[in-house]
C-alpha cells in the first residue's frame, strides 16, 4: 500500500504521525509532495530521526519550494523502483524532476518545485534557493517523460493553474501556468495527480484525471 503525504515542513510531529499510521496500516511506501524540510537547515533533527528509525516505510519526496535543492542534489544517487534517486537519509529519498519510478505496479512521474510567495523575506542560500522554480529544460523533460512512460500517477508540489484552489489566480506564477500548458498539450493523461503546496485536502476531476491535494502537517491521502 502507498500513502501520499502532504507538506511536512520538517515538523517532527508530522513525521511521527504519518510514519505511525503507515506502520499501523502495513503501508510500505510514503510518497510526499514537497515542502519536506529534511536538510532545510543545518543539523536537521528529522534527518537524525531517519538515521535512528528502526525500519518502517520508505519515504520518497518530490521536493517543494521550501526545500534545499542544492543540498539534496549533492547527496548520493541510488537506484530504487527502477529509477535513480538521491538518498537524503536511511529509508528517505528525493526523486528529482522527471524521475519515473515503478511503485506498487504503477509508474509514478515526479516533478517538484514551485514559487515561494515569501521569498522576499528570505535569504538566498540560507532558507531560499532559486532552484525551487523548474526551468524550461526541466519542463521539456517532464513532458517527454509523460509521453514516453505514460505514468498512471503524477506527483508534483504545485498543480496546473486550472485547478480551482481558493479562487486564486495562479496564472501569474510560472510553475502552475507551465503545468497547465503541459497537462493540456500532453496526449497522455494520468489517472491520478497528487500535489501539495496549498495546505488543503480536496479533490477535483478533469477528464479521466483525478487531482488530489494532500493537506498539511500529518495529513495524507490514498
MDTraj code that builds the backbone (N, CA, C; nanometers):
import mdtraj as md
import numpy as np

residues = "UNK UNK UNK UNK UNK UNK UNK UNK UNK UNK UNK UNK UNK UNK UNK UNK UNK UNK UNK UNK UNK UNK UNK UNK UNK UNK UNK UNK UNK UNK UNK UNK UNK UNK UNK UNK UNK UNK UNK UNK UNK UNK UNK UNK UNK UNK UNK UNK UNK UNK UNK UNK UNK UNK UNK UNK UNK UNK UNK UNK UNK UNK UNK UNK UNK UNK UNK UNK UNK UNK UNK UNK UNK UNK UNK UNK UNK UNK UNK UNK UNK UNK UNK UNK UNK UNK UNK UNK UNK UNK UNK UNK UNK UNK UNK UNK UNK UNK UNK UNK UNK UNK UNK UNK UNK UNK UNK UNK UNK UNK UNK UNK UNK UNK UNK UNK UNK UNK UNK UNK UNK UNK UNK UNK UNK UNK UNK UNK UNK UNK UNK UNK UNK UNK UNK UNK UNK UNK UNK UNK UNK UNK UNK UNK UNK UNK UNK UNK UNK UNK UNK UNK UNK UNK UNK UNK UNK UNK UNK UNK UNK UNK UNK UNK UNK UNK UNK UNK UNK UNK UNK UNK UNK UNK UNK UNK UNK UNK UNK UNK UNK UNK UNK UNK UNK UNK UNK UNK UNK UNK UNK UNK UNK UNK UNK UNK UNK UNK UNK UNK UNK UNK UNK UNK UNK UNK UNK UNK UNK UNK UNK UNK UNK UNK UNK UNK UNK UNK UNK UNK UNK UNK".split()
xyz = np.array([
    [0.0833, -0.1191, 0.0000],
    [0.0000, 0.0000, 0.0000],
    [0.0877, 0.1254, 0.0000],
    [0.0319, 0.2339, -0.0511],
    [0.1033, 0.3606, -0.0612],
    [0.0209, 0.4704, 0.0065],
    [0.0875, 0.5554, 0.0831],
    [0.0268, 0.6768, 0.1348],
    [0.0904, 0.7961, 0.0631],
    [0.0098, 0.8966, 0.0330],
    [0.0581, 1.0193, -0.0298],
    [0.0443, 1.1308, 0.0736],
    [0.1585, 1.1749, 0.1262],
    [0.1599, 1.2654, 0.2411],
    [0.1712, 1.4105, 0.1981],
    [0.1028, 1.4981, 0.2712],
    [0.1061, 1.6409, 0.2438],
    [0.2328, 1.7079, 0.2961],
    [0.2375, 1.8395, 0.2849],
    [0.3533, 1.9181, 0.3269],
    [0.3853, 1.8908, 0.4745],
    [0.5126, 1.8735, 0.5036],
    [0.5555, 1.8452, 0.6406],
    [0.6432, 1.9551, 0.6998],
    [0.7135, 2.0317, 0.6158],
    [0.7948, 2.1453, 0.6603],
    [0.8910, 2.1104, 0.7740],
    [0.9402, 1.9886, 0.7743],
    [1.0379, 1.9491, 0.8737],
    [0.9845, 1.9355, 1.0143],
    [0.8534, 1.9309, 1.0319],
    [0.7941, 1.9224, 1.1650],
    [0.7939, 1.7777, 1.2135],
    [0.8660, 1.7530, 1.3197],
    [0.8834, 1.6172, 1.3687],
    [0.7498, 1.5490, 1.3998],
    [0.6556, 1.6226, 1.4560],
    [0.5260, 1.5643, 1.4909],
    [0.4560, 1.5084, 1.3678],
    [0.4679, 1.5772, 1.2542],
    [0.4050, 1.5298, 1.1313],
    [0.4687, 1.3998, 1.0846],
    [0.6011, 1.3918, 1.0916],
    [0.6698, 1.2690, 1.0510],
    [0.6324, 1.1536, 1.1432],
    [0.6287, 1.1784, 1.2721],
    [0.5901, 1.0745, 1.3683],
    [0.4500, 1.0229, 1.3383],
    [0.3572, 1.1150, 1.3149],
    [0.2173, 1.0764, 1.2933],
    [0.1998, 0.9955, 1.1657],
    [0.2571, 1.0445, 1.0555],
    [0.2416, 0.9742, 0.9271],
    [0.3098, 0.8384, 0.9318],
    [0.4308, 0.8341, 0.9870],
    [0.5049, 0.7085, 0.9937],
    [0.4303, 0.6058, 1.0786],
    [0.3733, 0.6490, 1.1909],
    [0.2988, 0.5580, 1.2774],
    [0.1742, 0.5051, 1.2077],
    [0.1026, 0.5930, 1.1364],
    [-0.0185, 0.5489, 1.0665],
    [0.0163, 0.4537, 0.9522],
    [0.1290, 0.4756, 0.8888],
    [0.1722, 0.3834, 0.7839],
    [0.2039, 0.2460, 0.8412],
    [0.2746, 0.2424, 0.9512],
    [0.3061, 0.1140, 1.0144],
    [0.1783, 0.0410, 1.0583],
    [0.0840, 0.1161, 1.1146],
    [-0.0395, 0.0543, 1.1627],
    [-0.1212, -0.0057, 1.0501],
    [-0.1136, 0.0545, 0.9315],
    [-0.1904, 0.0041, 0.8164],
    [-0.1070, -0.0839, 0.7243],
    [0.0137, -0.1196, 0.7694],
    [0.1061, -0.2035, 0.6921],
    [0.1353, -0.1425, 0.5552],
    [0.1506, -0.0100, 0.5554],
    [0.1881, 0.0626, 0.4348],
    [0.3401, 0.0650, 0.4241],
    [0.3927, 0.0278, 0.3086],
    [0.5373, 0.0163, 0.2937],
    [0.6012, 0.1374, 0.2263],
    [0.5196, 0.2234, 0.1605],
    [0.5726, 0.3377, 0.0874],
    [0.4940, 0.4635, 0.1251],
    [0.5666, 0.5707, 0.1573],
    [0.5069, 0.7023, 0.1767],
    [0.5647, 0.7948, 0.0706],
    [0.4800, 0.8464, -0.0171],
    [0.5218, 0.9424, -0.1184],
    [0.4782, 1.0803, -0.0722],
    [0.5736, 1.1717, -0.0627],
    [0.5484, 1.3030, -0.0041],
    [0.5610, 1.4107, -0.1119],
    [0.4743, 1.5128, -0.1061],
    [0.4552, 1.6047, -0.2186],
    [0.5348, 1.7354, -0.2081],
    [0.6418, 1.7374, -0.1277],
    [0.7265, 1.8550, -0.1224],
    [0.7015, 1.9446, -0.0024],
    [0.7876, 2.0500, 0.0132],
    [0.7990, 2.1217, 0.1401],
    [0.8206, 2.0179, 0.2498],
    [0.9201, 1.9355, 0.2239],
    [0.9535, 1.8211, 0.3086],
    [1.0259, 1.8672, 0.4345],
    [1.1309, 1.9465, 0.4142],
    [1.2001, 2.0055, 0.5275],
    [1.3238, 1.9330, 0.5744],
    [1.3516, 1.8131, 0.5232],
    [1.4720, 1.7414, 0.5633],
    [1.5943, 1.8105, 0.5017],
    [1.6922, 1.8425, 0.5841],
    [1.8135, 1.9170, 0.5462],
    [1.7832, 2.0615, 0.5067],
    [1.6677, 2.1124, 0.5437],
    [1.6375, 2.2529, 0.5144],
    [1.7295, 2.3449, 0.5931],
    [1.7652, 2.3014, 0.7125],
    [1.8590, 2.3765, 0.7963],
    [1.9719, 2.2823, 0.8383],
    [2.0901, 2.3372, 0.8725],
    [2.1972, 2.2512, 0.9241],
    [2.1523, 2.1785, 1.0509],
    [2.2130, 2.0625, 1.0734],
    [2.1820, 1.9831, 1.1935],
    [2.0322, 1.9534, 1.2021],
    [1.9759, 1.9084, 1.0917],
    [1.8323, 1.8806, 1.0831],
    [1.7934, 1.7660, 1.1762],
    [1.6992, 1.7907, 1.2650],
    [1.6590, 1.6871, 1.3608],
    [1.5820, 1.5740, 1.2938],
    [1.5088, 1.6042, 1.1847],
    [1.4349, 1.4974, 1.1165],
    [1.5312, 1.4035, 1.0447],
    [1.6406, 1.4562, 0.9906],
    [1.7427, 1.3692, 0.9308],
    [1.7991, 1.2755, 1.0371],
    [1.8218, 1.3271, 1.1572],
    [1.8686, 1.2425, 1.2674],
    [1.7648, 1.1368, 1.3017],
    [1.6377, 1.1747, 1.2977],
    [1.5302, 1.0796, 1.3264],
    [1.5313, 0.9641, 1.2263],
    [1.5502, 0.9947, 1.0981],
    [1.5605, 0.8879, 0.9984],
    [1.6819, 0.7992, 1.0253],
    [1.7932, 0.8591, 1.0680],
    [1.9128, 0.7809, 1.0982],
    [1.8867, 0.6795, 1.2103],
    [1.8060, 0.7196, 1.3085],
    [1.7828, 0.6366, 1.4266],
    [1.6592, 0.5472, 1.4141],
    [1.5761, 0.5723, 1.3123],
    [1.4500, 0.4993, 1.2988],
    [1.4761, 0.3503, 1.2783],
    [1.3951, 0.2672, 1.3398],
    [1.4100, 0.1223, 1.3314],
    [1.3168, 0.0688, 1.2236],
    [1.3678, 0.0574, 1.1004],
    [1.2855, 0.0052, 0.9911],
    [1.1743, 0.1016, 0.9544],
    [1.0620, 0.0439, 0.9118],
    [0.9473, 0.1258, 0.8762],
    [0.9372, 0.1516, 0.7277],
    [0.8349, 0.2276, 0.6859],
    [0.8108, 0.2504, 0.5434],
    [0.9201, 0.3355, 0.4785],
    [0.9354, 0.3191, 0.3482],
    [1.0235, 0.4033, 0.2689],
    [0.9525, 0.5350, 0.2396],
    [1.0240, 0.6458, 0.2561],
    [0.9735, 0.7783, 0.2220],
    [1.0387, 0.8261, 0.0925],
    [0.9570, 0.8825, 0.0013],
    [1.0079, 0.9418, -0.1232],
    [0.9400, 1.0767, -0.1414],
    [1.0188, 1.1823, -0.1598],
    [0.9635, 1.3158, -0.1804],
    [0.9980, 1.3693, -0.3184],
    [0.9106, 1.4565, -0.3708],
    [0.9379, 1.5232, -0.4984],
    [1.0034, 1.6593, -0.4776],
    [1.0016, 1.7100, -0.3547],
    [1.0590, 1.8423, -0.3264],
    [0.9617, 1.9550, -0.3539],
    [0.9715, 2.0596, -0.2716],
    [0.8839, 2.1758, -0.2869],
    [0.9633, 2.3045, -0.2983],
    [0.8972, 2.4154, -0.2774],
    [0.9670, 2.5435, -0.2805],
    [1.0433, 2.5698, -0.1512],
    [1.0007, 2.5101, -0.0412],
    [1.0722, 2.5239, 0.0843],
    [1.1554, 2.3981, 0.1102],
    [1.2466, 2.3716, 0.0196],
    [1.3404, 2.2614, 0.0341],
    [1.4761, 2.3063, -0.0199],
    [1.5818, 2.2413, 0.0288],
    [1.7191, 2.2790, -0.0065],
    [1.7647, 2.1985, -0.1281],
    [1.7308, 2.2472, -0.2464],
    [1.7604, 2.1748, -0.3701],
    [1.9090, 2.1528, -0.3929],
    [1.9955, 2.2517, -0.3759],
    [2.1383, 2.2254, -0.3967],
    [2.1932, 2.1173, -0.3042],
    [2.1521, 2.1203, -0.1780],
    [2.1960, 2.0179, -0.0830],
    [2.1493, 1.8802, -0.1275],
    [2.0223, 1.8686, -0.1593],
    [1.9680, 1.7389, -0.1999],
    [2.0397, 1.6836, -0.3223],
    [2.0628, 1.7690, -0.4211],
    [2.1243, 1.7224, -0.5455],
    [2.2711, 1.6871, -0.5293],
    [2.3308, 1.7237, -0.4166],
    [2.4700, 1.6881, -0.3892],
    [2.4827, 1.5531, -0.3192],
    [2.3716, 1.4970, -0.2764],
    [2.3739, 1.3734, -0.1979],
    [2.3824, 1.2508, -0.2890],
    [2.4228, 1.1347, -0.2343],
    [2.4465, 1.0164, -0.3179],
    [2.3229, 0.9730, -0.3963],
    [2.3488, 0.9231, -0.5163],
    [2.2443, 0.8704, -0.6029],
    [2.2392, 0.7186, -0.5870],
    [2.1193, 0.6673, -0.5685],
    [2.0982, 0.5227, -0.5582],
    [1.9834, 0.4844, -0.6519],
    [1.9692, 0.3574, -0.6788],
    [1.8624, 0.3109, -0.7665],
    [1.7580, 0.2355, -0.6854],
    [1.6325, 0.2782, -0.6966],
    [1.5204, 0.2079, -0.6354],
    [1.4025, 0.2115, -0.7317],
    [1.3208, 0.1103, -0.7288],
    [1.1983, 0.1039, -0.8088],
    [1.2242, 0.1365, -0.9565],
    [1.3398, 0.0939, -1.0055],
    [1.3696, 0.1105, -1.1468],
    [1.4148, 0.2483, -1.1883],
    [1.4457, 0.3360, -1.0930],
    [1.4904, 0.4711, -1.1263],
    [1.5970, 0.5187, -1.0290],
    [1.6608, 0.6303, -1.0613],
    [1.7673, 0.6857, -0.9786],
    [1.7144, 0.8011, -0.8940],
    [1.7486, 0.7978, -0.7652],
    [1.7045, 0.8994, -0.6693],
    [1.8222, 0.9369, -0.5807],
    [1.8094, 1.0488, -0.5104],
    [1.9093, 1.0902, -0.4126],
    [1.8669, 1.0420, -0.2743],
    [1.9607, 0.9852, -0.1997],
    [1.9305, 0.9389, -0.0651],
    [1.9535, 1.0524, 0.0339],
    [1.8455, 1.0961, 0.0993],
    [1.8532, 1.2041, 0.1973],
    [1.8936, 1.1528, 0.3349],
    [1.8540, 1.0298, 0.3638],
    [1.8817, 0.9648, 0.4915],
    [1.8430, 0.8185, 0.4741],
    [1.8742, 0.7313, 0.5698],
    [1.8319, 0.5919, 0.5557],
    [1.6797, 0.5797, 0.5397],
    [1.6372, 0.5140, 0.4331],
    [1.4940, 0.4957, 0.4088],
    [1.4221, 0.6188, 0.3607],
    [1.4965, 0.7216, 0.3163],
    [1.4375, 0.8511, 0.2791],
    [1.5050, 0.9011, 0.1517],
    [1.4248, 0.9288, 0.0460],
    [1.4795, 0.9559, -0.0858],
    [1.4114, 1.0762, -0.1522],
    [1.4862, 1.1395, -0.2420],
    [1.4382, 1.2517, -0.3216],
    [1.4372, 1.2116, -0.4685],
    [1.3175, 1.2153, -0.5301],
    [1.3028, 1.1879, -0.6732],
    [1.3018, 1.3218, -0.7460],
    [1.4091, 1.3515, -0.8178],
    [1.4237, 1.4799, -0.8855],
    [1.3255, 1.4908, -1.0016],
    [1.3167, 1.6100, -1.0587],
    [1.2197, 1.6376, -1.1653],
    [1.2397, 1.5470, -1.2857],
    [1.1304, 1.4853, -1.3277],
    [1.1339, 1.3961, -1.4421],
    [1.1637, 1.2518, -1.4092],
    [1.1861, 1.2200, -1.2811],
    [1.2132, 1.0826, -1.2404],
    [1.0874, 0.9977, -1.2526],
    [1.1027, 0.8773, -1.3057],
    [0.9929, 0.7809, -1.3161],
    [1.0290, 0.6592, -1.2317],
    [0.9411, 0.6223, -1.1390],
    [0.9602, 0.5055, -1.0545],
    [0.8388, 0.4143, -1.0673],
    [0.8642, 0.2851, -1.0687],
    [0.7555, 0.1867, -1.0742],
    [0.7270, 0.1409, -0.9315],
    [0.6235, 0.1960, -0.8723],
    [0.5922, 0.1717, -0.7318],
    [0.4549, 0.1066, -0.7223],
    [0.4490, -0.0080, -0.6576],
    [0.3218, -0.0768, -0.6412],
    [0.2583, -0.1158, -0.7741],
    [0.3401, -0.1426, -0.8748],
    [0.2883, -0.1825, -1.0050],
    [0.2380, -0.0671, -1.0902],
    [0.2612, 0.0583, -1.0450],
    [0.2187, 0.1754, -1.1206],
    [0.3377, 0.2689, -1.1434],
    [0.3473, 0.3219, -1.2642],
    [0.4519, 0.4193, -1.2926],
    [0.4148, 0.5536, -1.2309],
    [0.5095, 0.6086, -1.1547],
    [0.4943, 0.7391, -1.0905],
    [0.5948, 0.8361, -1.1533],
    [0.5464, 0.9513, -1.1976],
    [0.6315, 1.0560, -1.2527],
    [0.6374, 1.1718, -1.1534],
    [0.7595, 1.2143, -1.1161],
    [0.7801, 1.3152, -1.0120],
    [0.8258, 1.4472, -1.0738],
    [0.7734, 1.5579, -1.0169],
    [0.8136, 1.6891, -1.0655],
    [0.7870, 1.7931, -0.9567],
    [0.8866, 1.8159, -0.8727],
    [0.8693, 1.9066, -0.7593],
    [0.9007, 2.0509, -0.7923],
    [0.8729, 2.1364, -0.6944],
    [0.9055, 2.2781, -0.7060],
    [0.7849, 2.3673, -0.7237],
    [0.8040, 2.4951, -0.6909],
    [0.7008, 2.5980, -0.7031],
    [0.7655, 2.7310, -0.6664],
    [0.6830, 2.8366, -0.6621],
    [0.7325, 2.9682, -0.6259],
    [0.6955, 3.0023, -0.4813],
    [0.7934, 3.0487, -0.4047],
    [0.7687, 3.0911, -0.2664],
    [0.7137, 3.2329, -0.2656],
    [0.5932, 3.2490, -0.2139],
    [0.5370, 3.3841, -0.2085],
    [0.6064, 3.4686, -0.1021],
    [0.6802, 3.4020, -0.0123],
    [0.7506, 3.4745, 0.0938],
    [0.9001, 3.4872, 0.0657],
    [0.9424, 3.4638, -0.0579],
    [1.0867, 3.4612, -0.0869],
    [1.1543, 3.5962, -0.0613],
    [1.0791, 3.7041, -0.0672],
    [1.1394, 3.8360, -0.0447],
    [1.1745, 3.8592, 0.1021],
    [1.1270, 3.7705, 0.1890],
    [1.1602, 3.7785, 0.3304],
    [1.2646, 3.6747, 0.3695],
    [1.3191, 3.6063, 0.2691],
    [1.4164, 3.5011, 0.2945],
    [1.5523, 3.5396, 0.2376],
    [1.6544, 3.4624, 0.2715],
    [1.7894, 3.4905, 0.2247],
    [1.8385, 3.3745, 0.1382],
    [1.8829, 3.4074, 0.0169],
    [1.9300, 3.3039, -0.0753],
    [2.0487, 3.2286, -0.0147],
    [2.0412, 3.0967, -0.0224],
    [2.1463, 3.0121, 0.0311],
    [2.1292, 2.9763, 0.1765],
    [2.0363, 3.0437, 0.2459],
    [2.0090, 3.0118, 0.3862],
    [1.8735, 2.9440, 0.4012],
    [1.7673, 3.0055, 0.3481],
    [1.6337, 2.9468, 0.3568],
    [1.5527, 2.9698, 0.2294],
    [1.6221, 3.0003, 0.1205],
    [1.5586, 3.0101, -0.0120],
    [1.6629, 2.9816, -0.1187],
    [1.6201, 2.9078, -0.2238],
    [1.7100, 2.8723, -0.3327],
    [1.6364, 2.8899, -0.4653],
    [1.6979, 2.9548, -0.5640],
    [1.6297, 2.9788, -0.6916],
    [1.5918, 2.8511, -0.7651],
    [1.6562, 2.7399, -0.7313],
    [1.6228, 2.6117, -0.7956],
    [1.4824, 2.5630, -0.7611],
    [1.4148, 2.6334, -0.6691],
    [1.2768, 2.5948, -0.6362],
    [1.1856, 2.5987, -0.7582],
    [1.2131, 2.6867, -0.8556],
    [1.1298, 2.7004, -0.9744],
    [1.1871, 2.6164, -1.0894],
    [1.1101, 2.5237, -1.1442],
    [1.1601, 2.4443, -1.2581],
    [1.1919, 2.5335, -1.3769],
    [1.2980, 2.4969, -1.4505],
    [1.3336, 2.5749, -1.5692],
    [1.2739, 2.5118, -1.6950],
    [1.2961, 2.5782, -1.8076],
    [1.2353, 2.5357, -1.9340],
    [1.2768, 2.3935, -1.9713],
    [1.4062, 2.3624, -1.9577],
    [1.4537, 2.2290, -1.9946],
    [1.3908, 2.1217, -1.9073],
    [1.3699, 2.1529, -1.7795],
    [1.3078, 2.0540, -1.6906],
    [1.1628, 2.0289, -1.7291],
    [1.0906, 2.1335, -1.7670],
    [0.9535, 2.1132, -1.8140],
    [0.9509, 2.0307, -1.9417],
    [1.0461, 2.0540, -2.0307],
    [1.0530, 1.9750, -2.1545],
    [1.0770, 1.8281, -2.1230],
    [1.1683, 1.8009, -2.0291],
    [1.1946, 1.6618, -1.9915],
    [1.0729, 1.5992, -1.9243],
    [1.0015, 1.6785, -1.8460],
    [0.8796, 1.6291, -1.7816],
    [0.7762, 1.5889, -1.8871],
    [0.7569, 1.6733, -1.9854],
    [0.6608, 1.6418, -2.0912],
    [0.7040, 1.5200, -2.1709],
    [0.8326, 1.5095, -2.2007],
    [0.8832, 1.3922, -2.2729],
    [0.8596, 1.2648, -2.1919],
    [0.8853, 1.2719, -2.0601],
    [0.8654, 1.1548, -1.9743],
    [0.7178, 1.1172, -1.9660],
    [0.6299, 1.2175, -1.9642],
    [0.4860, 1.1911, -1.9603],
    [0.4439, 1.1110, -2.0837],
    [0.4907, 1.1526, -2.1991],
    [0.4502, 1.0853, -2.3229],
    [0.5193, 0.9507, -2.3391],
    [0.6474, 0.9435, -2.3020],
    [0.7216, 0.8190, -2.3212],
    [0.6788, 0.7100, -2.2242],
    [0.6664, 0.7446, -2.0961],
    [0.6411, 0.6432, -1.9932],
    [0.4930, 0.6262, -1.9616],
    [0.4103, 0.7245, -1.9968],
    [0.2660, 0.7187, -1.9724],
    [0.2340, 0.6730, -1.8290],
    [0.2764, 0.7530, -1.7313],
    [0.2562, 0.7141, -1.5913],
    [0.1095, 0.7107, -1.5520],
    [0.0781, 0.6216, -1.4612],
    [-0.0550, 0.6186, -1.4010],
    [-0.0717, 0.7322, -1.3011],
    [0.0395, 0.7662, -1.2320],
    [0.0365, 0.8631, -1.1237],
    [0.1410, 0.9718, -1.1482],
    [0.1029, 1.0970, -1.1287],
    [0.1958, 1.2101, -1.1309],
    [0.1999, 1.2701, -0.9903],
    [0.3206, 1.3049, -0.9456],
    [0.3396, 1.3648, -0.8131],
    [0.4141, 1.4965, -0.8317],
    [0.3497, 1.6076, -0.7973],
    [0.4109, 1.7400, -0.8087],
    [0.3905, 1.8151, -0.6774],
    [0.4580, 1.9303, -0.6671],
    [0.4339, 2.0127, -0.5489],
    [0.3155, 2.1063, -0.5729],
    [0.3174, 2.1799, -0.6820],
    [0.2037, 2.2642, -0.7190],
    [0.1175, 2.1884, -0.8203],
    [0.0088, 2.2514, -0.8648],
    [-0.0859, 2.1893, -0.9569],
    [-0.1079, 2.2798, -1.0770],
    [-0.1615, 2.2259, -1.1859],
    [-0.1959, 2.3111, -1.3006],
    [-0.2883, 2.4259, -1.2596],
    [-0.2770, 2.5366, -1.3306],
    [-0.3478, 2.6598, -1.2928],
    [-0.4989, 2.6460, -1.2976],
    [-0.5515, 2.5522, -1.3764],
    [-0.6969, 2.5392, -1.3872],
    [-0.7600, 2.4750, -1.2649],
    [-0.6793, 2.4143, -1.1769],
    [-0.7346, 2.3592, -1.0530],
    [-0.7754, 2.4771, -0.9641],
    [-0.9025, 2.4829, -0.9307],
    [-0.9603, 2.5986, -0.8616],
    [-0.9305, 2.5901, -0.7125],
    [-0.8173, 2.6472, -0.6726],
    [-0.7724, 2.6414, -0.5340],
    [-0.7976, 2.7760, -0.4680],
    [-0.8948, 2.7808, -0.3800],
    [-0.9264, 2.9026, -0.3036],
    [-0.9466, 3.0233, -0.3954],
    [-0.9904, 2.9963, -0.5175],
    [-1.0190, 3.1014, -0.6161],
    [-0.8986, 3.1917, -0.6416],
    [-0.7784, 3.1336, -0.6274],
    [-0.6569, 3.2097, -0.6532],
    [-0.6313, 3.2179, -0.8037],
    [-0.5844, 3.3314, -0.8505],
    [-0.5400, 3.3439, -0.9890],
    [-0.3915, 3.3099, -0.9935],
    [-0.3606, 3.1897, -1.0347],
    [-0.2232, 3.1420, -1.0287],
    [-0.1515, 3.1506, -1.1633],
    [-0.2170, 3.2084, -1.2639],
    [-0.1541, 3.2198, -1.3951],
    [-0.0333, 3.3135, -1.3927],
    [-0.0219, 3.3970, -1.2902],
    [0.0926, 3.4860, -1.2810],
    [0.2188, 3.4142, -1.2336],
    [0.2035, 3.2920, -1.1802],
    [0.3174, 3.2142, -1.1334],
    [0.3592, 3.1132, -1.2403],
    [0.4884, 3.1053, -1.2706],
    [0.5307, 3.0208, -1.3829],
    [0.5036, 2.8721, -1.3659],
    [0.5184, 2.8182, -1.2433],
    [0.5026, 2.6732, -1.2301],
    [0.3596, 2.6268, -1.2570],
    [0.2554, 2.6818, -1.1933],
    [0.1197, 2.6368, -1.2271],
    [0.0820, 2.6666, -1.3717],
    [0.1297, 2.7770, -1.4250],
    [0.0994, 2.8097, -1.5645],
    [0.1618, 2.7069, -1.6593],
    [0.2865, 2.6690, -1.6343],
    [0.3526, 2.5710, -1.7200],
    [0.2975, 2.4303, -1.7006],
    [0.2595, 2.3970, -1.5769],
    [0.1941, 2.2674, -1.5545],
    [0.0610, 2.2604, -1.6290],
    [-0.0113, 2.3717, -1.6323],
    [-0.1377, 2.3770, -1.7061],
    [-0.1135, 2.3535, -1.8553],
    [-0.0145, 2.4215, -1.9116],
    [0.0158, 2.4032, -2.0536],
    [0.0558, 2.2591, -2.0833],
    [0.1335, 2.2029, -1.9922],
    [0.1767, 2.0641, -2.0120],
    [0.0577, 1.9687, -2.0074],
    [-0.0282, 1.9862, -1.9075],
    [-0.1434, 1.8964, -1.8945],
    [-0.2351, 1.9050, -2.0166],
    [-0.2561, 2.0267, -2.0659],
    [-0.3453, 2.0445, -2.1809],
    [-0.2852, 1.9871, -2.3089],
    [-0.1528, 1.9957, -2.3239],
    [-0.0898, 1.9599, -2.4505],
    [-0.0397, 1.8171, -2.4582],
    [-0.0286, 1.7499, -2.3447],
    [0.0135, 1.6092, -2.3471],
    [-0.1015, 1.5212, -2.3953],
    [-0.0711, 1.4275, -2.4817],
    [-0.1717, 1.3310, -2.5235],
    [-0.2074, 1.2371, -2.4086],
    [-0.1068, 1.1990, -2.3307],
    [-0.1313, 1.1084, -2.2186],
    [-0.1844, 1.1859, -2.0983],
    [-0.2860, 1.1314, -2.0340],
    [-0.3404, 1.1881, -1.9102],
    [-0.3298, 1.0816, -1.8004],
    [-0.2666, 1.1137, -1.6878],
    [-0.2569, 1.0160, -1.5783],
    [-0.3925, 0.9921, -1.5139],
    [-0.4030, 0.8807, -1.4436],
    [-0.5263, 0.8534, -1.3689],
    [-0.5374, 0.9420, -1.2455],
    [-0.4220, 0.9616, -1.1774],
    [-0.4219, 1.0392, -1.0526],
    [-0.3027, 1.1339, -1.0517],
    [-0.3252, 1.2521, -0.9962],
    [-0.2208, 1.3553, -0.9878],
    [-0.2243, 1.4101, -0.8458],
    [-0.1218, 1.3775, -0.7669],
    [-0.1132, 1.4220, -0.6276],
    [-0.0254, 1.5466, -0.6180],
    [-0.0648, 1.6407, -0.5331],
    [0.0140, 1.7614, -0.5136],
    [-0.0092, 1.8164, -0.3739],
    [0.0730, 1.9169, -0.3366],
    [0.0614, 1.9809, -0.2059],
    [0.0569, 2.1319, -0.2201],
    [0.1444, 2.1998, -0.1467],
    [0.1699, 2.3434, -0.1589],
    [0.0579, 2.4314, -0.1026],
    [-0.0681, 2.3906, -0.1167],
    [-0.1805, 2.4764, -0.0807],
    [-0.2442, 2.4420, 0.0533],
    [-0.1928, 2.3386, 0.1199],
    [-0.2271, 2.3092, 0.2588],
    [-0.3758, 2.2807, 0.2797],
    [-0.4375, 2.2149, 0.1836],
    [-0.5776, 2.1754, 0.1969],
    [-0.5924, 2.0297, 0.1553],
    [-0.7030, 1.9692, 0.1971],
    [-0.7418, 1.8367, 0.1497],
    [-0.8603, 1.8530, 0.0563],
    [-0.8412, 1.8189, -0.0704],
    [-0.9519, 1.8331, -0.1645],
    [-0.9220, 1.7506, -0.2895],
    [-1.0259, 1.7312, -0.3725],
    [-1.0132, 1.6524, -0.4949],
    [-1.0916, 1.7184, -0.6062],
    [-1.0385, 1.7095, -0.7264],
    [-1.1029, 1.7605, -0.8468],
    [-1.0848, 1.6564, -0.9566],
    [-1.1779, 1.6497, -1.0497],
    [-1.1639, 1.5595, -1.1634],
    [-1.1737, 1.6398, -1.2922],
    [-1.0737, 1.6240, -1.3783],
    [-1.0727, 1.6845, -1.5108],
    [-1.0527, 1.5722, -1.6117],
    [-1.1543, 1.5463, -1.6920],
    [-1.1468, 1.4332, -1.7836],
    [-1.1304, 1.3045, -1.7072],
    [-1.0278, 1.2267, -1.7384],
    [-1.0038, 1.0999, -1.6702],
    [-0.9129, 1.1154, -1.5490],
    [-0.8587, 1.2365, -1.5251],
    [-0.7577, 1.2560, -1.4215],
    [-0.8197, 1.3115, -1.2935],
    [-0.7922, 1.2434, -1.1828],
    [-0.8317, 1.2923, -1.0513],
    [-0.7125, 1.3654, -0.9890],
    [-0.7319, 1.4908, -0.9507],
    [-0.6303, 1.5702, -0.8839],
    [-0.6577, 1.5685, -0.7334],
    [-0.5537, 1.5386, -0.6546],
    [-0.5693, 1.5236, -0.5101],
    [-0.4688, 1.6116, -0.4387],
    [-0.5166, 1.7085, -0.3612],
    [-0.4297, 1.7897, -0.2759],
    [-0.4253, 1.7235, -0.1385],
    [-0.3038, 1.7002, -0.0866],
    [-0.2849, 1.6055, 0.0224],
    [-0.2719, 1.6670, 0.1611],
    [-0.2906, 1.7990, 0.1725],
    [-0.3009, 1.8560, 0.3064],
    [-0.1690, 1.9005, 0.3671],
    [-0.1643, 1.9004, 0.5001],
    [-0.0569, 1.9667, 0.5738],
    [-0.0301, 1.8981, 0.7075],
    [0.0986, 1.8861, 0.7431],
    [0.1445, 1.8511, 0.8775],
    [0.0728, 1.7300, 0.9376],
    [0.0867, 1.6171, 0.8703],
    [0.0268, 1.4932, 0.9185],
    [-0.0871, 1.4432, 0.8342],
    [-0.1369, 1.5255, 0.7411],
    [-0.2431, 1.4817, 0.6501],
    [-0.1848, 1.3930, 0.5408],
    [-0.2697, 1.3071, 0.4851],
    [-0.2283, 1.2216, 0.3751],
    [-0.3510, 1.1728, 0.3004],
    [-0.3290, 1.1113, 0.1851],
    [-0.4380, 1.0582, 0.1038],
    [-0.3946, 0.9248, 0.0441],
    [-0.4910, 0.8535, -0.0102],
    [-0.4626, 0.7317, -0.0859],
    [-0.4780, 0.7622, -0.2339],
])
top = md.Topology()
chain = top.add_chain()
for i, resn in enumerate(residues, 1):
    res = top.add_residue(resn, chain, resSeq=i)
    for name in ("N", "CA", "C"):
        top.add_atom(name, md.element.get_by_symbol(name[0]), res)
traj = md.Trajectory(xyz[None], top)
